[in-house]
């Protein structure tokens, strides 16, 4: 059994509902159990700024799937939510990122774990540390102190 951490984000079509539904769907992936889920957080977009704020969360999953198989399942969830990849940092109905997969380092054409930019993003680190405070990312979160991320009800 491996613990996988998944970043979740949405800024289109009722983003909080998109994130909540994604959390429910992650719990139904074969050979996988939802271990924990963070609160929801609101954050300003990064990169392309002319778009709505995002709603973000992080899920912890226990899985016996490989990282690649879990990534395929996550991509299928994104597709069911109408995810379109029009350009980098574009608005999206749902974005699922495999942040960590146990202690594994993975680099393939489709998948890089740990996620290469997670240490630069408060909207990932705050919910991640909420559910996994033992992870060594407190200093990275402090370095992102200028990024506005607020917990929402």
DOGU-646386 format. One record per residue: x, y, z of N, C-alpha, C in turn; residue in three letters; residue number from 0. Coordinates in nm, 3 decimals. Layout:
BEGIN
SITE     n.px     n.py     n.pz    ca.px    ca.py    ca.pz     c.px     c.py     c.pz    r    k
SITE        X        Y        Z        X        Y        Z        X        Y        Z  Ala  NUM
...
//
This chain:
BEGIN
SITE     n.px     n.py     n.pz    ca.px    ca.py    ca.pz     c.px     c.py     c.pz    r    k
SITE    0.086   -0.118    0.000    0.000    0.000    0.000    0.090    0.124    0.000  Unk    0
SITE    0.058    0.217   -0.087    0.134    0.341   -0.099    0.042    0.458   -0.068  Unk    1
SITE    0.095    0.559    0.000    0.020    0.683    0.022    0.052    0.778   -0.093  Unk    2
SITE   -0.053    0.821   -0.161   -0.040    0.917   -0.270   -0.112    1.044   -0.230  Unk    3
SITE   -0.054    1.156   -0.261   -0.117    1.286   -0.236   -0.153    1.349   -0.370  Unk    4
SITE   -0.279    1.392   -0.380   -0.332    1.445   -0.505   -0.378    1.589   -0.482  Unk    5
SITE   -0.326    1.682   -0.563   -0.372    1.819   -0.561   -0.493    1.833   -0.652  Unk    6
SITE   -0.591    1.909   -0.607   -0.717    1.925   -0.679   -0.744    2.074   -0.694  Unk    7
SITE   -0.781    2.116   -0.816   -0.812    2.256   -0.839   -0.918    2.273   -0.945  Unk    8
SITE   -0.995    2.380   -0.931   -1.098    2.414   -1.029   -1.127    2.563   -1.021  Unk    9
SITE   -1.158    2.622   -1.137   -1.205    2.760   -1.134   -1.317    2.787   -1.235  Unk   10
SITE   -1.380    2.681   -1.281   -1.493    2.694   -1.374   -1.610    2.608   -1.328  Unk   11
SITE   -1.732    2.652   -1.363   -1.853    2.573   -1.343   -1.868    2.526   -1.198  Unk   12
SITE   -1.885    2.620   -1.108   -1.902    2.594   -0.964   -1.782    2.516   -0.908  Unk   13
SITE   -1.669    2.585   -0.899   -1.544    2.519   -0.862   -1.549    2.440   -0.731  Unk   14
SITE   -1.613    2.492   -0.627   -1.617    2.418   -0.501   -1.690    2.285   -0.520  Unk   15
SITE   -1.797    2.285   -0.598   -1.869    2.160   -0.626   -1.782    2.066   -0.709  Unk   16
SITE   -1.708    2.119   -0.805   -1.618    2.036   -0.885   -1.516    1.965   -0.795  Unk   17
SITE   -1.459    2.040   -0.701   -1.358    1.983   -0.612   -1.421    1.879   -0.520  Unk   18
SITE   -1.537    1.908   -0.465   -1.604    1.810   -0.377   -1.637    1.681   -0.451  Unk   19
SITE   -1.687    1.696   -0.574   -1.719    1.575   -0.653   -1.593    1.497   -0.686  Unk   20
SITE   -1.485    1.568   -0.716   -1.359    1.500   -0.745   -1.310    1.420   -0.624  Unk   21
SITE   -1.324    1.476   -0.506   -1.286    1.403   -0.384   -1.367    1.274   -0.372  Unk   22
SITE   -1.496    1.281   -0.399   -1.581    1.162   -0.395   -1.537    1.060   -0.500  Unk   23
SITE   -1.504    1.108   -0.619   -1.463    1.017   -0.726   -1.327    0.954   -0.699  Unk   24
SITE   -1.235    1.028   -0.640   -1.105    0.970   -0.604   -1.125    0.852   -0.509  Unk   25
SITE   -1.225    0.862   -0.422   -1.253    0.755   -0.325   -1.306    0.629   -0.391  Unk   26
SITE   -1.349    0.637   -0.517   -1.405    0.520   -0.585   -1.306    0.453   -0.680  Unk   27
SITE   -1.185    0.504   -0.688   -1.084    0.441   -0.776   -1.055    0.301   -0.723  Unk   28
SITE   -1.047    0.206   -0.814   -1.019    0.066   -0.777   -0.889    0.057   -0.698  Unk   29
SITE   -0.885   -0.034   -0.604   -0.766   -0.060   -0.522   -0.714    0.063   -0.449  Unk   30
SITE   -0.805    0.156   -0.422   -0.766    0.283   -0.361   -0.869    0.324   -0.257  Unk   31
SITE   -0.820    0.385   -0.149   -0.907    0.434   -0.042   -0.869    0.577   -0.010  Unk   32
SITE   -0.971    0.661    0.009   -0.947    0.799    0.051   -0.908    0.798    0.198  Unk   33
SITE   -0.787    0.837    0.227   -0.735    0.837    0.365   -0.770    0.968    0.435  Unk   34
SITE   -0.756    1.080    0.365   -0.782    1.212    0.424   -0.807    1.311    0.313  Unk   35
SITE   -0.879    1.418    0.348   -0.899    1.528    0.254   -0.888    1.658    0.330  Unk   36
SITE   -0.831    1.757    0.265   -0.813    1.887    0.327   -0.942    1.967    0.320  Unk   37
SITE   -0.937    2.080    0.384   -1.041    2.181    0.365   -1.027    2.235    0.223  Unk   38
SITE   -1.123    2.315    0.182   -1.114    2.384    0.054   -1.047    2.520    0.075  Unk   39
SITE   -0.970    2.561   -0.023   -0.897    2.687   -0.018   -0.922    2.765   -0.147  Unk   40
SITE   -0.927    2.897   -0.136   -0.940    2.983   -0.252   -0.804    3.047   -0.277  Unk   41
SITE   -0.766    3.053   -0.406   -0.637    3.114   -0.441   -0.649    3.188   -0.574  Unk   42
SITE   -0.565    3.288   -0.588   -0.557    3.363   -0.714   -0.486    3.276   -0.817  Unk   43
SITE   -0.521    3.293   -0.944   -0.452    3.215   -1.048   -0.306    3.254   -1.059  Unk   44
SITE   -0.224    3.158   -1.100   -0.082    3.184   -1.125   -0.057    3.172   -1.274  Unk   45
SITE    0.037    3.246   -1.324    0.064    3.242   -1.467   -0.033    3.333   -1.541  Unk   46
SITE   -0.133    3.275   -1.602   -0.235    3.350   -1.674   -0.333    3.406   -1.571  Unk   47
SITE   -0.330    3.537   -1.549   -0.405    3.600   -1.439   -0.548    3.640   -1.475  Unk   48
SITE   -0.582    3.649   -1.603   -0.714    3.698   -1.645   -0.817    3.585   -1.642  Unk   49
SITE   -0.839    3.530   -1.522   -0.935    3.422   -1.503   -0.983    3.423   -1.359  Unk   50
SITE   -1.091    3.350   -1.330   -1.143    3.348   -1.193   -1.046    3.283   -1.095  Unk   51
SITE   -1.066    3.314   -0.965   -0.991    3.247   -0.860   -1.017    3.097   -0.865  Unk   52
SITE   -0.924    3.022   -0.807   -0.935    2.876   -0.799   -0.985    2.833   -0.662  Unk   53
SITE   -1.048    2.717   -0.658   -1.074    2.645   -0.535   -0.983    2.523   -0.540  Unk   54
SITE   -0.910    2.500   -0.430   -0.810    2.393   -0.423   -0.830    2.307   -0.300  Unk   55
SITE   -0.780    2.186   -0.307   -0.778    2.093   -0.194   -0.669    1.990   -0.222  Unk   56
SITE   -0.640    1.908   -0.123   -0.548    1.795   -0.139   -0.613    1.673   -0.077  Unk   57
SITE   -0.598    1.559   -0.145   -0.646    1.431   -0.094   -0.527    1.340   -0.069  Unk   58
SITE   -0.536    1.261    0.037   -0.439    1.154    0.063   -0.510    1.023    0.031  Unk   59
SITE   -0.446    0.940   -0.051   -0.503    0.813   -0.092   -0.412    0.700   -0.051  Unk   60
SITE   -0.470    0.591   -0.005   -0.398    0.465    0.010   -0.428    0.384   -0.114  Unk   61
SITE   -0.325    0.337   -0.183   -0.350    0.265   -0.307   -0.250    0.153   -0.327  Unk   62
SITE   -0.295    0.049   -0.396   -0.205   -0.057   -0.439   -0.176   -0.044   -0.589  Unk   63
SITE   -0.234    0.057   -0.652   -0.206    0.082   -0.793   -0.066    0.139   -0.810  Unk   64
SITE   -0.011    0.124   -0.929    0.115    0.193   -0.960    0.085    0.341   -0.978  Unk   65
SITE    0.187    0.423   -0.974    0.168    0.567   -0.998    0.109    0.591   -1.136  Unk   66
SITE    0.156    0.519   -1.234    0.106    0.536   -1.370   -0.041    0.498   -1.381  Unk   67
SITE   -0.082    0.388   -1.317   -0.222    0.346   -1.320   -0.311    0.446   -1.246  Unk   68
SITE   -0.262    0.498   -1.134   -0.338    0.600   -1.061   -0.352    0.726   -1.147  Unk   69
SITE   -0.247    0.764   -1.216   -0.251    0.881   -1.304   -0.355    0.863   -1.414  Unk   70
SITE   -0.366    0.745   -1.470   -0.466    0.717   -1.574   -0.606    0.734   -1.516  Unk   71
SITE   -0.629    0.684   -1.395   -0.760    0.698   -1.329   -0.791    0.845   -1.303  Unk   72
SITE   -0.690    0.921   -1.258   -0.709    1.064   -1.232   -0.743    1.139   -1.362  Unk   73
SITE   -0.676    1.103   -1.469   -0.703    1.167   -1.599   -0.845    1.138   -1.645  Unk   74
SITE   -0.895    1.018   -1.618   -1.032    0.984   -1.655   -1.133    1.069   -1.576  Unk   75
SITE   -1.102    1.094   -1.449   -1.189    1.182   -1.369   -1.190    1.322   -1.428  Unk   76
SITE   -1.072    1.375   -1.461   -1.065    1.507   -1.524   -1.150    1.512   -1.651  Unk   77
SITE   -1.140    1.410   -1.732   -1.215    1.405   -1.857   -1.365    1.405   -1.833  Unk   78
SITE   -1.410    1.330   -1.732   -1.553    1.328   -1.699   -1.603    1.465   -1.654  Unk   79
SITE   -1.513    1.544   -1.599   -1.549    1.680   -1.556   -1.535    1.783   -1.669  Unk   80
SITE   -1.502    1.738   -1.788   -1.494    1.829   -1.902   -1.363    1.903   -1.914  Unk   81
SITE   -1.257    1.849   -1.857   -1.125    1.915   -1.863   -1.080    1.930   -2.007  Unk   82
SITE   -1.041    2.050   -2.044   -0.982    2.079   -2.174   -0.847    2.145   -2.150  Unk   83
SITE   -0.749    2.106   -2.225   -0.613    2.162   -2.213   -0.588    2.254   -2.332  Unk   84
SITE   -0.635    2.378   -2.320   -0.626    2.473   -2.431   -0.492    2.544   -2.437  Unk   85
SITE   -0.437    2.585   -2.322   -0.305    2.647   -2.315   -0.258    2.639   -2.170  Unk   86
SITE   -0.130    2.663   -2.148   -0.071    2.654   -2.014   -0.141    2.749   -1.918  Unk   87
SITE   -0.174    2.701   -1.800   -0.237    2.778   -1.693   -0.375    2.832   -1.730  Unk   88
SITE   -0.442    2.766   -1.824   -0.577    2.807   -1.866   -0.679    2.778   -1.757  Unk   89
SITE   -0.793    2.847   -1.761   -0.902    2.811   -1.671   -0.940    2.664   -1.691  Unk   90
SITE   -0.988    2.600   -1.585   -1.020    2.458   -1.599   -1.132    2.416   -1.506  Unk   91
SITE   -1.209    2.319   -1.553   -1.315    2.263   -1.469   -1.255    2.181   -1.357  Unk   92
SITE   -1.147    2.109   -1.388   -1.084    2.025   -1.287   -0.940    1.995   -1.325  Unk   93
SITE   -0.853    2.007   -1.228   -0.713    1.973   -1.245   -0.675    1.882   -1.130  Unk   94
SITE   -0.626    1.763   -1.161   -0.578    1.668   -1.060   -0.429    1.645   -1.085  Unk   95
SITE   -0.348    1.673   -0.983   -0.203    1.654   -0.993   -0.157    1.553   -0.890  Unk   96
SITE   -0.080    1.454   -0.935   -0.018    1.360   -0.844    0.104    1.430   -0.784  Unk   97
SITE    0.093    1.470   -0.658    0.197    1.548   -0.592    0.310    1.459   -0.541  Unk   98
SITE    0.272    1.355   -0.468    0.367    1.262   -0.407    0.311    1.121   -0.421  Unk   99
SITE    0.400    1.024   -0.439    0.360    0.884   -0.445    0.456    0.807   -0.356  Unk  100
SITE    0.418    0.795   -0.227    0.510    0.739   -0.129    0.637    0.821   -0.128  Unk  101
SITE    0.750    0.753   -0.128    0.880    0.822   -0.134    0.942    0.810   -0.273  Unk  102
SITE    0.861    0.768   -0.368    0.910    0.742   -0.504    0.941    0.871   -0.580  Unk  103
SITE    1.042    0.864   -0.662    1.074    0.966   -0.761    1.046    0.903   -0.896  Unk  104
SITE    0.962    0.970   -0.976    0.920    0.916   -1.104    0.938    1.024   -1.209  Unk  105
SITE    0.995    0.986   -1.322    1.007    1.079   -1.433    0.986    1.002   -1.562  Unk  106
SITE    0.865    1.018   -1.618    0.832    0.959   -1.746    0.785    1.071   -1.838  Unk  107
SITE    0.748    1.035   -1.959    0.698    1.136   -2.054    0.572    1.204   -2.003  Unk  108
SITE    0.487    1.131   -1.930    0.357    1.183   -1.885    0.351    1.219   -1.737  Unk  109
SITE    0.449    1.179   -1.659    0.436    1.191   -1.514    0.570    1.223   -1.449  Unk  110
SITE    0.568    1.328   -1.363    0.685    1.363   -1.284    0.639    1.374   -1.139  Unk  111
SITE    0.700    1.292   -1.052    0.667    1.289   -0.910    0.799    1.285   -0.833  Unk  112
SITE    0.813    1.367   -0.729    0.721    1.468   -0.678    0.689    1.573   -0.785  Unk  113
SITE    0.572    1.632   -0.770    0.530    1.735   -0.865    0.636    1.844   -0.868  Unk  114
SITE    0.684    1.882   -0.986    0.801    1.970   -0.993    0.781    2.113   -0.943  Unk  115
SITE    0.656    2.160   -0.932    0.635    2.299   -0.888    0.557    2.309   -0.757  Unk  116
SITE    0.530    2.198   -0.692    0.447    2.203   -0.572    0.512    2.286   -0.461  Unk  117
SITE    0.643    2.284   -0.451    0.713    2.359   -0.345    0.706    2.510   -0.365  Unk  118
SITE    0.656    2.554   -0.483    0.644    2.698   -0.513    0.502    2.748   -0.498  Unk  119
SITE    0.409    2.663   -0.457    0.267    2.697   -0.462    0.199    2.681   -0.327  Unk  120
SITE    0.166    2.794   -0.267    0.098    2.790   -0.137   -0.036    2.719   -0.146  Unk  121
SITE   -0.104    2.729   -0.261   -0.234    2.664   -0.275   -0.224    2.512   -0.275  Unk  122
SITE   -0.105    2.459   -0.292   -0.080    2.315   -0.278   -0.030    2.286   -0.136  Unk  123
SITE    0.065    2.364   -0.090    0.132    2.335    0.037    0.040    2.351    0.158  Unk  124
SITE   -0.044    2.454    0.160   -0.133    2.473    0.276   -0.226    2.354    0.297  Unk  125
SITE   -0.301    2.311    0.195   -0.388    2.195    0.217   -0.309    2.065    0.238  Unk  126
SITE   -0.193    2.052    0.174   -0.111    1.933    0.194   -0.066    1.923    0.339  Unk  127
SITE   -0.015    2.032    0.394    0.033    2.029    0.533   -0.083    2.022    0.632  Unk  128
SITE   -0.202    2.063    0.593   -0.318    2.046    0.681   -0.343    1.898    0.709  Unk  129
SITE   -0.331    1.813    0.606   -0.361    1.670    0.625   -0.237    1.586    0.651  Unk  130
SITE   -0.119    1.642    0.624    0.005    1.567    0.644    0.113    1.659    0.702  Unk  131
SITE    0.093    1.706    0.826    0.188    1.802    0.884    0.328    1.746    0.905  Unk  132
SITE    0.343    1.615    0.897    0.474    1.553    0.914    0.564    1.568    0.791  Unk  133
SITE    0.506    1.606    0.679    0.586    1.620    0.557    0.678    1.743    0.569  Unk  134
SITE    0.795    1.737    0.506    0.897    1.841    0.525    0.883    1.962    0.432  Unk  135
SITE    0.764    2.027    0.435    0.740    2.137    0.344    0.707    2.269    0.414  Unk  136
SITE    0.729    2.277    0.543    0.698    2.400    0.616    0.783    2.518    0.567  Unk  137
SITE    0.911    2.493    0.542    0.998    2.601    0.492    0.954    2.646    0.353  Unk  138
SITE    0.913    2.553    0.270    0.864    2.588    0.135    0.739    2.674    0.146  Unk  139
SITE    0.649    2.639    0.239    0.529    2.719    0.259    0.565    2.859    0.307  Unk  140
SITE    0.661    2.871    0.397    0.705    3.003    0.443    0.760    3.086    0.327  Unk  141
SITE    0.828    3.022    0.233    0.883    3.092    0.117    0.773    3.142    0.023  Unk  142
SITE    0.653    3.086    0.037    0.537    3.127   -0.047    0.445    3.223    0.028  Unk  143
SITE    0.494    3.283    0.135    0.410    3.364    0.222    0.339    3.478    0.151  Unk  144
SITE    0.392    3.527    0.040    0.328    3.636   -0.032    0.211    3.594   -0.119  Unk  145
SITE    0.188    3.464   -0.132    0.077    3.416   -0.213   -0.051    3.409   -0.128  Unk  146
SITE   -0.156    3.471   -0.177   -0.281    3.473   -0.103   -0.356    3.341   -0.122  Unk  147
SITE   -0.376    3.272   -0.011   -0.454    3.148   -0.009   -0.540    3.153    0.116  Unk  148
SITE   -0.671    3.141    0.097   -0.759    3.147    0.214   -0.846    3.023    0.223  Unk  149
SITE   -0.856    2.973    0.345   -0.943    2.859    0.370   -1.088    2.906    0.359  Unk  150
SITE   -1.172    2.825    0.294   -1.313    2.859    0.280   -1.399    2.753    0.347  Unk  151
SITE   -1.522    2.793    0.380   -1.613    2.700    0.450   -1.658    2.589    0.360  Unk  152
//
